[in-house]
Amino acid sequence: MSGLPGRAAATAIGLLADRVLDEPPSTWHPVAGFGRLMTALERRWWSDDVRGGAIYATAGSALGLVTGRIVGSTALVVEVATAGRELRRAAADVDAALAAGDLDEARERLPALVGRDPSELDESGIAAAVIESLAENTVDAVVSTALWGVLGGAPWAAAHRAINTMDAMVGHRSDRYRHFGTVAARLDDAANWIPARLFVVAVVVARPTRARAVIATVRADAGRHPSPNAGVAEAAVAASLGVQLGGPLRYGERAEARPTLGDGPRPDRLHVRQAIELVDHVERLLVVALLATAVLGRSRRERR
């Protein structure tokens, strides 16, 4: 099977493989290797302007495209680029520490999911951080990978993972990356814009009794978030769980006054488990949609 149906089937296989296979050690993981290479290039090319960052982002994106074309297998690239299982595992590790009443252990495990300072977070703050990460990163590392795999096969899926990795490295707000990371951040915003909205649709399908609340909260609150995509995903999850996310947070010495998302109470550890189940359900729906696309596409071709 070739064309769109073939890419849909291969993407579904890649997502299913990620669900059953462990991540390779970081020493051998292709995404980690790409990160090390881009760190070396940043040291050589960094300049406090947009132009240097544009060269950096263009080179990384091109490397992703070329690598994907050389590999050729959409299923393999999607499996390597997807991180749904690892994301849910890291969230479950924090949840386990919260369930044991060990806030110190939960704080130690939290940096595997978020970059914010966990040192002063209570149970609710930790729970909110985990849920927000599950929402944003399910878009970045599952839905987006699947969409670009379907649309452009291995090259586009690999390019997306390259863009998302560069954004994580240099796209955040800081004195060093304020200008240099601009292009990487804007590329990531563009690449994840449609997937973030598809995630909302999937949340509505997964939790139909909360559909009206999800749509209303996304419309009312998502636009106040500094990210055009994270705000959409986090607002959808907040409404589906009936909790309030967002609010002030701290990255080291830098504080951010984030807007609140949703109208419910602040989350606790029980909501973490519900969020893990939600994003897992979203991924399973995505696999079903991909397989249906492959089967319907093949049937239409056979009728012709």
Phi and psi in degrees as GROMACS dihedral restraints (atoms count N, CA, C in turn):
[ dihedral_restraints ]
;  ai    aj    ak    al  type     phi  dphi    fc
    3     4     5     6     1  -122.7    20    10
    4     5     6     7     1  -176.2    20    10
    6     7     8     9     1    67.4    20    10
    7     8     9    10     1  -156.4    20    10
    9    10    11    12     1   -58.1    20    10
   10    11    12    13     1   -46.6    20    10
   12    13    14    15     1   -59.1    20    10
   13    14    15    16     1   -39.4    20    10
   15    16    17    18     1   -66.7    20    10
   16    17    18    19     1   -41.1    20    10
   18    19    20    21     1   -67.3    20    10
   19    20    21    22     1   -36.5    20    10
   21    22    23    24     1   -63.0    20    10
   22    23    24    25     1   -44.2    20    10
   24    25    26    27     1   -63.8    20    10
   25    26    27    28     1   -44.4    20    10
   27    28    29    30     1   -64.7    20    10
   28    29    30    31     1   -38.4    20    10
   30    31    32    33     1   -64.5    20    10
   31    32    33    34     1   -41.6    20    10
   33    34    35    36     1   -61.3    20    10
   34    35    36    37     1   -41.5    20    10
   36    37    38    39     1   -62.2    20    10
   37    38    39    40     1   -41.2    20    10
   39    40    41    42     1   -62.6    20    10
   40    41    42    43     1   -42.1    20    10
   42    43    44    45     1   -65.2    20    10
   43    44    45    46     1   -41.6    20    10
   45    46    47    48     1   -65.4    20    10
   46    47    48    49     1   -38.1    20    10
   48    49    50    51     1   -63.4    20    10
   49    50    51    52     1   -39.4    20    10
   51    52    53    54     1   -63.6    20    10
   52    53    54    55     1   -30.2    20    10
   54    55    56    57     1   -71.8    20    10
   55    56    57    58     1   -23.2    20    10
   57    58    59    60     1  -113.0    20    10
   58    59    60    61     1   -17.0    20    10
   60    61    62    63     1  -103.2    20    10
   61    62    63    64     1   139.2    20    10
   63    64    65    66     1   -71.8    20    10
   64    65    66    67     1   152.9    20    10
   66    67    68    69     1   -68.4    20    10
   67    68    69    70     1   139.9    20    10
   69    70    71    72     1   -68.4    20    10
   70    71    72    73     1   158.7    20    10
   72    73    74    75     1   -56.0    20    10
   73    74    75    76     1   148.5    20    10
   75    76    77    78     1   -58.1    20    10
   76    77    78    79     1   -27.2    20    10
   78    79    80    81     1   -60.5    20    10
   79    80    81    82     1   -32.5    20    10
   81    82    83    84     1  -110.4    20    10
   82    83    84    85     1    -4.9    20    10
   84    85    86    87     1   -71.7    20    10
   85    86    87    88     1   127.8    20    10
   87    88    89    90     1   -58.6    20    10
   88    89    90    91     1   -38.6    20    10
   90    91    92    93     1   -66.3    20    10
   91    92    93    94     1   -40.2    20    10
   93    94    95    96     1   -65.1    20    10
   94    95    96    97     1   -39.1    20    10
   96    97    98    99     1   -63.0    20    10
   97    98    99   100     1   -41.6    20    10
   99   100   101   102     1   -60.6    20    10
  100   101   102   103     1   -42.3    20    10
  102   103   104   105     1   -61.2    20    10
  103   104   105   106     1   -40.3    20    10
  105   106   107   108     1   -65.7    20    10
  106   107   108   109     1   -40.4    20    10
  108   109   110   111     1   -63.5    20    10
  109   110   111   112     1   -44.8    20    10
  111   112   113   114     1   -69.2    20    10
  112   113   114   115     1   -28.3    20    10
  114   115   116   117     1   -64.6    20    10
  115   116   117   118     1   -41.6    20    10
  117   118   119   120     1   -65.1    20    10
  118   119   120   121     1   -40.7    20    10
  120   121   122   123     1   -67.4    20    10
  121   122   123   124     1   -35.8    20    10
  123   124   125   126     1   -61.9    20    10
  124   125   126   127     1   -41.4    20    10
  126   127   128   129     1   -60.4    20    10
  127   128   129   130     1   -34.4    20    10
  129   130   131   132     1   -83.3    20    10
  130   131   132   133     1   -33.9    20    10
  132   133   134   135     1  -105.9    20    10
  133   134   135   136     1    -6.0    20    10
  135   136   137   138     1   -59.6    20    10
  136   137   138   139     1   137.7    20    10
  138   139   140   141     1  -151.5    20    10
  139   140   141   142     1   152.9    20    10
  141   142   143   144     1   -83.5    20    10
  142   143   144   145     1    57.1    20    10
  144   145   146   147     1  -155.8    20    10
  145   146   147   148     1   168.4    20    10
  147   148   149   150     1   -71.9    20    10
  148   149   150   151     1   -32.9    20    10
  150   151   152   153     1   -60.9    20    10
  151   152   153   154     1   -46.5    20    10
  153   154   155   156     1   -61.7    20    10
  154   155   156   157     1   -40.4    20    10
  156   157   158   159     1   -67.1    20    10
  157   158   159   160     1   -31.9    20    10
  159   160   161   162     1   -66.6    20    10
  160   161   162   163     1   -40.8    20    10
  162   163   164   165     1   -63.3    20    10
  163   164   165   166     1   -44.8    20    10
  165   166   167   168     1   -59.5    20    10
  166   167   168   169     1   -50.1    20    10
  168   169   170   171     1   -66.2    20    10
  169   170   171   172     1   -37.6    20    10
  171   172   173   174     1   -65.9    20    10
  172   173   174   175     1   -43.5    20    10
  174   175   176   177     1   -63.3    20    10
  175   176   177   178     1   -43.1    20    10
  177   178   179   180     1   -66.1    20    10
  178   179   180   181     1   -40.8    20    10
  180   181   182   183     1   -64.6    20    10
  181   182   183   184     1   -43.3    20    10
  183   184   185   186     1   -63.1    20    10
  184   185   186   187     1   -39.5    20    10
  186   187   188   189     1   -61.9    20    10
  187   188   189   190     1   -40.8    20    10
  189   190   191   192     1   -62.6    20    10
  190   191   192   193     1   -45.8    20    10
  192   193   194   195     1   -59.5    20    10
  193   194   195   196     1   -48.6    20    10
  195   196   197   198     1   -64.6    20    10
  196   197   198   199     1   -42.7    20    10
  198   199   200   201     1   -61.4    20    10
  199   200   201   202     1   -44.3    20    10
  201   202   203   204     1   -61.4    20    10
  202   203   204   205     1   -39.2    20    10
  204   205   206   207     1   -67.2    20    10
  205   206   207   208     1   -38.8    20    10
  207   208   209   210     1   -66.7    20    10
  208   209   210   211     1   -44.9    20    10
  210   211   212   213     1   -63.5    20    10
  211   212   213   214     1   -47.2    20    10
  213   214   215   216     1    82.0    20    10
  214   215   216   217     1   -29.4    20    10
  216   217   218   219     1   -89.2    20    10
  217   218   219   220     1   112.8    20    10
  219   220   221   222     1   -63.2    20    10
  220   221   222   223     1   -41.8    20    10
  222   223   224   225     1   -59.3    20    10
  223   224   225   226     1   -43.4    20    10
  225   226   227   228     1   -67.5    20    10
  226   227   228   229     1   -45.1    20    10
  228   229   230   231     1   -64.2    20    10
  229   230   231   232     1   -43.0    20    10
  231   232   233   234     1   -62.5    20    10
  232   233   234   235     1   -42.0    20    10
  234   235   236   237     1   -61.0    20    10
  235   236   237   238     1   -43.3    20    10
  237   238   239   240     1   -70.2    20    10
  238   239   240   241     1   -37.7    20    10
  240   241   242   243     1   -80.9    20    10
  241   242   243   244     1   -21.0    20    10
  243   244   245   246     1   -83.0    20    10
  244   245   246   247     1   143.6    20    10
  246   247   248   249     1  -134.8    20    10
  247   248   249   250     1    29.6    20    10
  249   250   251   252     1   -63.0    20    10
  250   251   252   253     1   -46.3    20    10
  252   253   254   255     1   -63.6    20    10
  253   254   255   256     1   -44.4    20    10
  255   256   257   258     1   -66.0    20    10
  256   257   258   259     1   -37.0    20    10
  258   259   260   261     1   -62.4    20    10
  259   260   261   262     1   -47.4    20    10
  261   262   263   264     1   -67.4    20    10
  262   263   264   265     1   -34.7    20    10
  264   265   266   267     1   -64.9    20    10
  265   266   267   268     1   -44.4    20    10
  267   268   269   270     1   -63.4    20    10
  268   269   270   271     1   -39.0    20    10
  270   271   272   273     1   -65.8    20    10
  271   272   273   274     1   -39.9    20    10
  273   274   275   276     1   -65.2    20    10
  274   275   276   277     1   -33.1    20    10
  276   277   278   279     1   -63.6    20    10
  277   278   279   280     1   -43.4    20    10
  279   280   281   282     1   -65.8    20    10
  280   281   282   283     1   -42.1    20    10
  282   283   284   285     1   -58.3    20    10
  283   284   285   286     1   -41.9    20    10
  285   286   287   288     1   -62.5    20    10
  286   287   288   289     1   -40.4    20    10
  288   289   290   291     1   -66.1    20    10
  289   290   291   292     1   -39.7    20    10
  291   292   293   294     1   -65.1    20    10
  292   293   294   295     1   -40.6    20    10
  294   295   296   297     1   -62.3    20    10
  295   296   297   298     1   -31.5    20    10
  297   298   299   300     1   -83.5    20    10
  298   299   300   301     1    -2.1    20    10
  300   301   302   303     1    75.3    20    10
  301   302   303   304     1    17.3    20    10
  303   304   305   306     1  -101.5    20    10
  304   305   306   307     1    87.6    20    10
  306   307   308   309     1   -66.1    20    10
  307   308   309   310     1   -35.2    20    10
  309   310   311   312     1   -62.1    20    10
  310   311   312   313     1   -43.5    20    10
  312   313   314   315     1   -65.7    20    10
  313   314   315   316     1   -39.9    20    10
  315   316   317   318     1   -62.1    20    10
  316   317   318   319     1   -41.0    20    10
  318   319   320   321     1   -65.0    20    10
  319   320   321   322     1   -37.3    20    10
  321   322   323   324     1   -66.7    20    10
  322   323   324   325     1   -33.5    20    10
  324   325   326   327     1   -83.8    20    10
  325   326   327   328     1   -19.9    20    10
  327   328   329   330     1   -61.9    20    10
  328   329   330   331     1   -36.9    20    10
  330   331   332   333     1   -60.0    20    10
  331   332   333   334     1   -15.0    20    10
  333   334   335   336     1   -67.9    20    10
  334   335   336   337     1   -15.5    20    10
  336   337   338   339     1  -113.3    20    10
  337   338   339   340     1   -36.9    20    10
  339   340   341   342     1  -136.2    20    10
  340   341   342   343     1   160.1    20    10
  342   343   344   345     1   -96.5    20    10
  343   344   345   346     1    -3.1    20    10
  345   346   347   348     1   -73.2    20    10
  346   347   348   349     1   160.8    20    10
  348   349   350   351     1   -73.9    20    10
  349   350   351   352     1   117.0    20    10
  351   352   353   354     1   -91.0    20    10
  352   353   354   355     1    -3.0    20    10
  354   355   356   357     1   -61.3    20    10
  355   356   357   358     1   -30.6    20    10
  357   358   359   360     1  -110.0    20    10
  358   359   360   361     1     9.3    20    10
  360   361   362   363     1   -78.8    20    10
  361   362   363   364     1   135.6    20    10
  363   364   365   366     1   -89.3    20    10
  364   365   366   367     1  -172.8    20    10
  366   367   368   369     1   -57.6    20    10
  367   368   369   370     1   -43.6    20    10
  369   370   371   372     1   -65.6    20    10
  370   371   372   373     1   -39.9    20    10
  372   373   374   375     1   -65.7    20    10
  373   374   375   376     1   -39.2    20    10
  375   376   377   378     1   -66.1    20    10
  376   377   378   379     1   -44.5    20    10
  378   379   380   381     1   -60.1    20    10
  379   380   381   382     1   -43.4    20    10
  381   382   383   384     1   -62.4    20    10
  382   383   384   385     1   -42.2    20    10
  384   385   386   387     1   -61.6    20    10
  385   386   387   388     1   -43.0    20    10
  387   388   389   390     1   -64.2    20    10
  388   389   390   391     1   -45.9    20    10
  390   391   392   393     1   -65.0    20    10
  391   392   393   394     1   -42.0    20    10
  393   394   395   396     1   -62.8    20    10
  394   395   396   397     1   -39.8    20    10
  396   397   398   399     1   -65.3    20    10
  397   398   399   400     1   -42.5    20    10
  399   400   401   402     1   -58.6    20    10
  400   401   402   403     1   -42.4    20    10
  402   403   404   405     1   -66.2    20    10
  403   404   405   406     1   -55.2    20    10
  405   406   407   408     1   -63.5    20    10
  406   407   408   409     1   -44.7    20    10
  408   409   410   411     1   -79.4    20    10
  409   410   411   412     1   -20.5    20    10
  411   412   413   414     1   -66.6    20    10
  412   413   414   415     1   -35.7    20    10
  414   415   416   417     1   -65.0    20    10
  415   416   417   418     1   -52.6    20    10
  417   418   419   420     1   -65.3    20    10
  418   419   420   421     1   -44.0    20    10
  420   421   422   423     1  -108.1    20    10
  421   422   423   424     1     3.0    20    10
  423   424   425   426     1  -131.3    20    10
  424   425   426   427     1   -65.4    20    10
  426   427   428   429     1   -64.7    20    10
  427   428   429   430     1   -45.4    20    10
  429   430   431   432     1   -64.9    20    10
  430   431   432   433     1   -43.9    20    10
  432   433   434   435     1   -58.5    20    10
  433   434   435   436     1   -43.1    20    10
  435   436   437   438     1   -65.0    20    10
  436   437   438   439     1   -45.4    20    10
  438   439   440   441     1   -60.7    20    10
  439   440   441   442     1   -47.8    20    10
  441   442   443   444     1   -71.5    20    10
  442   443   444   445     1   -28.7    20    10
  444   445   446   447     1   -64.4    20    10
  445   446   447   448     1   -42.1    20    10
  447   448   449   450     1   -66.8    20    10
  448   449   450   451     1   -43.1    20    10
  450   451   452   453     1   -74.8    20    10
  451   452   453   454     1   -37.7    20    10
  453   454   455   456     1  -133.9    20    10
  454   455   456   457     1    10.2    20    10
  456   457   458   459     1    68.1    20    10
  457   458   459   460     1  -155.5    20    10
  459   460   461   462     1   -58.5    20    10
  460   461   462   463     1   -42.9    20    10
  462   463   464   465     1   -60.9    20    10
  463   464   465   466     1   -44.8    20    10
  465   466   467   468     1   -71.5    20    10
  466   467   468   469     1   -37.5    20    10
  468   469   470   471     1   -63.6    20    10
  469   470   471   472     1   -41.5    20    10
  471   472   473   474     1   -68.6    20    10
  472   473   474   475     1   -38.8    20    10
  474   475   476   477     1   -63.8    20    10
  475   476   477   478     1   -40.7    20    10
  477   478   479   480     1   -61.3    20    10
  478   479   480   481     1   -44.8    20    10
  480   481   482   483     1   -62.5    20    10
  481   482   483   484     1   -36.4    20    10
  483   484   485   486     1   -63.3    20    10
  484   485   486   487     1   -45.8    20    10
  486   487   488   489     1   -63.0    20    10
  487   488   489   490     1   -44.7    20    10
  489   490   491   492     1   -65.6    20    10
  490   491   492   493     1   -36.7    20    10
  492   493   494   495     1   -67.1    20    10
  493   494   495   496     1   -42.1    20    10
  495   496   497   498     1   -64.3    20    10
  496   497   498   499     1   -38.6    20    10
  498   499   500   501     1   -61.3    20    10
  499   500   501   502     1   -42.3    20    10
  501   502   503   504     1   -63.8    20    10
  502   503   504   505     1   -30.1    20    10
  504   505   506   507     1   -83.3    20    10
  505   506   507   508     1   -44.2    20    10
  507   508   509   510     1  -128.6    20    10
  508   509   510   511     1    -1.8    20    10
  510   511   512   513     1   -86.1    20    10
  511   512   513   514     1    -2.2    20    10
  513   514   515   516     1   -84.9    20    10
  514   515   516   517     1   162.5    20    10
  516   517   518   519     1   -79.8    20    10
  517   518   519   520     1   117.5    20    10
  519   520   521   522     1  -161.5    20    10
  520   521   522   523     1   166.7    20    10
  522   523   524   525     1   -61.7    20    10
  523   524   525   526     1   -38.3    20    10
  525   526   527   528     1   -70.6    20    10
  526   527   528   529     1   -37.7    20    10
  528   529   530   531     1  -107.9    20    10
  529   530   531   532     1     7.6    20    10
  531   532   533   534     1   -53.8    20    10
  532   533   534   535     1   -40.8    20    10
  534   535   536   537     1  -104.2    20    10
  535   536   537   538     1   -43.8    20    10
  537   538   539   540     1   -61.1    20    10
  538   539   540   541     1   -34.9    20    10
  540   541   542   543     1   -90.1    20    10
  541   542   543   544     1     3.3    20    10
  543   544   545   546     1   -60.1    20    10
  544   545   546   547     1   -48.4    20    10
  546   547   548   549     1   -67.2    20    10
  547   548   549   550     1   -42.6    20    10
  549   550   551   552     1   -60.0    20    10
  550   551   552   553     1   -41.8    20    10
  552   553   554   555     1   -65.9    20    10
  553   554   555   556     1   -42.2    20    10
  555   556   557   558     1   -69.6    20    10
  556   557   558   559     1   -37.1    20    10
  558   559   560   561     1   -61.1    20    10
  559   560   561   562     1   -42.5    20    10
  561   562   563   564     1   -65.7    20    10
  562   563   564   565     1   -40.5    20    10
  564   565   566   567     1   -59.3    20    10
  565   566   567   568     1   -44.0    20    10
  567   568   569   570     1   -67.0    20    10
  568   569   570   571     1   -42.6    20    10
  570   571   572   573     1   -66.4    20    10
  571   572   573   574     1   -27.8    20    10
  573   574   575   576     1  -104.2    20    10
  574   575   576   577     1     2.8    20    10
  576   577   578   579     1   -64.1    20    10
  577   578   579   580     1   -53.1    20    10
  579   580   581   582     1   -67.4    20    10
  580   581   582   583     1   -46.3    20    10
  582   583   584   585     1   -55.7    20    10
  583   584   585   586     1   -36.4    20    10
  585   586   587   588     1   -62.8    20    10
  586   587   588   589     1   -38.4    20    10
  588   589   590   591     1   -74.0    20    10
  589   590   591   592     1   -34.1    20    10
  591   592   593   594     1   -64.6    20    10
  592   593   594   595     1   -35.1    20    10
  594   595   596   597     1   -60.4    20    10
  595   596   597   598     1   -41.1    20    10
  597   598   599   600     1   -60.9    20    10
  598   599   600   601     1   -44.0    20    10
  600   601   602   603     1   -59.1    20    10
  601   602   603   604     1   -43.9    20    10
  603   604   605   606     1   -64.4    20    10
  604   605   606   607     1   -38.7    20    10
  606   607   608   609     1   -63.3    20    10
  607   608   609   610     1   -41.1    20    10
  609   610   611   612     1   -62.1    20    10
  610   611   612   613     1   -41.9    20    10
  612   613   614   615     1   -67.6    20    10
  613   614   615   616     1   -39.6    20    10
  615   616   617   618     1   -70.7    20    10
  616   617   618   619     1   -32.1    20    10
  618   619   620   621     1  -129.4    20    10
  619   620   621   622     1    69.3    20    10
  621   622   623   624     1   -61.0    20    10
  622   623   624   625     1   -29.3    20    10
  624   625   626   627     1   -69.3    20    10
  625   626   627   628     1   -16.5    20    10
  627   628   629   630     1  -107.2    20    10
  628   629   630   631     1    12.3    20    10
  630   631   632   633     1   -58.3    20    10
  631   632   633   634     1   -47.8    20    10
  633   634   635   636     1   -64.0    20    10
  634   635   636   637     1   -39.8    20    10
  636   637   638   639     1   -66.0    20    10
  637   638   639   640     1   -40.2    20    10
  639   640   641   642     1   -61.7    20    10
  640   641   642   643     1   -50.0    20    10
  642   643   644   645     1   -62.8    20    10
  643   644   645   646     1   -44.2    20    10
  645   646   647   648     1   -64.3    20    10
  646   647   648   649     1   -41.1    20    10
  648   649   650   651     1   -69.1    20    10
  649   650   651   652     1   -41.3    20    10
  651   652   653   654     1   -60.2    20    10
  652   653   654   655     1   -44.9    20    10
  654   655   656   657     1   -64.6    20    10
  655   656   657   658     1   -39.2    20    10
  657   658   659   660     1   -81.8    20    10
  658   659   660   661     1   -37.1    20    10
  660   661   662   663     1  -112.3    20    10
  661   662   663   664     1   -29.3    20    10
  663   664   665   666     1   -60.2    20    10
  664   665   666   667     1   -36.8    20    10
  666   667   668   669     1   -67.0    20    10
  667   668   669   670     1   -15.7    20    10
  669   670   671   672     1   -85.1    20    10
  670   671   672   673     1   -10.4    20    10
  672   673   674   675     1   -77.9    20    10
  673   674   675   676     1   144.8    20    10
  675   676   677   678     1   -64.8    20    10
  676   677   678   679     1   -22.2    20    10
  678   679   680   681     1  -100.7    20    10
  679   680   681   682     1   131.3    20    10
  681   682   683   684     1   -70.0    20    10
  682   683   684   685     1   -12.0    20    10
  684   685   686   687     1  -114.7    20    10
  685   686   687   688     1   -44.7    20    10
  687   688   689   690     1   -61.0    20    10
  688   689   690   691     1   -38.3    20    10
  690   691   692   693     1   -61.9    20    10
  691   692   693   694     1   -39.4    20    10
  693   694   695   696     1   -64.1    20    10
  694   695   696   697     1   -49.3    20    10
  696   697   698   699     1   -65.3    20    10
  697   698   699   700     1   -44.7    20    10
  699   700   701   702     1   -68.0    20    10
  700   701   702   703     1   -37.8    20    10
  702   703   704   705     1   -64.6    20    10
  703   704   705   706     1   -40.1    20    10
  705   706   707   708     1   -63.2    20    10
  706   707   708   709     1   -44.1    20    10
  708   709   710   711     1   -69.2    20    10
  709   710   711   712     1   -40.6    20    10
  711   712   713   714     1   -56.4    20    10
  712   713   714   715     1   -46.9    20    10
  714   715   716   717     1   -68.9    20    10
  715   716   717   718     1   -37.4    20    10
  717   718   719   720     1   -65.4    20    10
  718   719   720   721     1   -31.8    20    10
  720   721   722   723     1   -90.8    20    10
  721   722   723   724     1   -14.1    20    10
  723   724   725   726     1    72.8    20    10
  724   725   726   727     1    35.0    20    10
  726   727   728   729     1  -126.2    20    10
  727   728   729   730     1   173.8    20    10
  729   730   731   732     1  -109.2    20    10
  730   731   732   733     1   126.5    20    10
  732   733   734   735     1  -111.2    20    10
  733   734   735   736     1  -176.2    20    10
  735   736   737   738     1    78.8    20    10
  736   737   738   739     1  -158.8    20    10
  738   739   740   741     1    96.3    20    10
  739   740   741   742     1  -179.8    20    10
  741   742   743   744     1   -61.3    20    10
  742   743   744   745     1   144.5    20    10
  744   745   746   747     1  -150.0    20    10
  745   746   747   748     1   170.3    20    10
  747   748   749   750     1  -135.1    20    10
  748   749   750   751     1   133.4    20    10
  750   751   752   753     1  -112.8    20    10
  751   752   753   754     1    95.8    20    10
  753   754   755   756     1    62.8    20    10
  754   755   756   757     1  -120.7    20    10
  756   757   758   759     1   -89.9    20    10
  757   758   759   760     1    -4.0    20    10
  759   760   761   762     1   -99.1    20    10
  760   761   762   763     1   122.6    20    10
  762   763   764   765     1  -101.2    20    10
  763   764   765   766     1   145.5    20    10
  765   766   767   768     1  -127.9    20    10
  766   767   768   769     1   134.9    20    10
  768   769   770   771     1   -96.0    20    10
  769   770   771   772     1    78.2    20    10
  771   772   773   774     1   -71.2    20    10
  772   773   774   775     1   146.2    20    10
  774   775   776   777     1   -71.3    20    10
  775   776   777   778     1   157.0    20    10
  777   778   779   780     1   -83.1    20    10
  778   779   780   781     1   150.8    20    10
  780   781   782   783     1  -126.7    20    10
  781   782   783   784     1   120.5    20    10
  783   784   785   786     1    95.1    20    10
  784   785   786   787     1   164.4    20    10
  786   787   788   789     1  -116.2    20    10
  787   788   789   790     1     2.4    20    10
  789   790   791   792     1   -85.6    20    10
  790   791   792   793     1  -167.9    20    10
  792   793   794   795     1   -72.1    20    10
  793   794   795   796     1   165.6    20    10
  795   796   797   798     1   -67.3    20    10
  796   797   798   799     1   147.3    20    10
  798   799   800   801     1   -74.3    20    10
  799   800   801   802     1   158.4    20    10
  801   802   803   804     1  -126.0    20    10
  802   803   804   805     1  -172.7    20    10
  804   805   806   807     1   -65.2    20    10
  805   806   807   808     1   -27.5    20    10
  807   808   809   810     1   -63.7    20    10
  808   809   810   811     1   -32.3    20    10
  810   811   812   813     1   -71.9    20    10
  811   812   813   814     1   -26.3    20    10
  813   814   815   816     1   -61.7    20    10
  814   815   816   817     1   -47.4    20    10
  816   817   818   819     1   -61.0    20    10
  817   818   819   820     1   -40.6    20    10
  819   820   821   822     1   -64.6    20    10
  820   821   822   823     1   -37.4    20    10
  822   823   824   825     1   -68.6    20    10
  823   824   825   826     1   -39.2    20    10
  825   826   827   828     1   -60.6    20    10
  826   827   828   829     1   -44.8    20    10
  828   829   830   831     1   -64.1    20    10
  829   830   831   832     1   -37.4    20    10
  831   832   833   834     1   -63.9    20    10
  832   833   834   835     1   -50.7    20    10
  834   835   836   837     1   -69.2    20    10
  835   836   837   838     1   -29.5    20    10
  837   838   839   840     1   -65.0    20    10
  838   839   840   841     1   -41.8    20    10
  840   841   842   843     1   -62.7    20    10
  841   842   843   844     1   -41.8    20    10
  843   844   845   846     1   -59.1    20    10
  844   845   846   847     1   -43.6    20    10
  846   847   848   849     1   -66.0    20    10
  847   848   849   850     1   -40.1    20    10
  849   850   851   852     1   -64.9    20    10
  850   851   852   853     1   -38.5    20    10
  852   853   854   855     1   -62.2    20    10
  853   854   855   856     1   -38.6    20    10
  855   856   857   858     1   -62.8    20    10
  856   857   858   859     1   -43.3    20    10
  858   859   860   861     1   -61.5    20    10
  859   860   861   862     1   -44.1    20    10
  861   862   863   864     1   -61.6    20    10
  862   863   864   865     1   -43.2    20    10
  864   865   866   867     1   -63.0    20    10
  865   866   867   868     1   -40.2    20    10
  867   868   869   870     1   -65.9    20    10
  868   869   870   871     1   -44.4    20    10
  870   871   872   873     1   -65.3    20    10
  871   872   873   874     1   -38.2    20    10
  873   874   875   876     1   -63.8    20    10
  874   875   876   877     1   -40.9    20    10
  876   877   878   879     1   -60.7    20    10
  877   878   879   880     1   -42.1    20    10
  879   880   881   882     1   -64.9    20    10
  880   881   882   883     1   -45.1    20    10
  882   883   884   885     1   -67.6    20    10
  883   884   885   886     1   -45.5    20    10
  885   886   887   888     1   -64.7    20    10
  886   887   888   889     1   -40.2    20    10
  888   889   890   891     1   -63.3    20    10
  889   890   891   892     1   -40.2    20    10
  891   892   893   894     1   -67.7    20    10
  892   893   894   895     1   -40.3    20    10
  894   895   896   897     1   -62.5    20    10
  895   896   897   898     1   -41.4    20    10
  897   898   899   900     1   -63.9    20    10
  898   899   900   901     1   -39.0    20    10
  900   901   902   903     1   -66.4    20    10
  901   902   903   904     1   -38.6    20    10
  903   904   905   906     1   -68.1    20    10
  904   905   906   907     1   -33.8    20    10
  906   907   908   909     1   -68.4    20    10
  907   908   909   910     1   -28.2    20    10
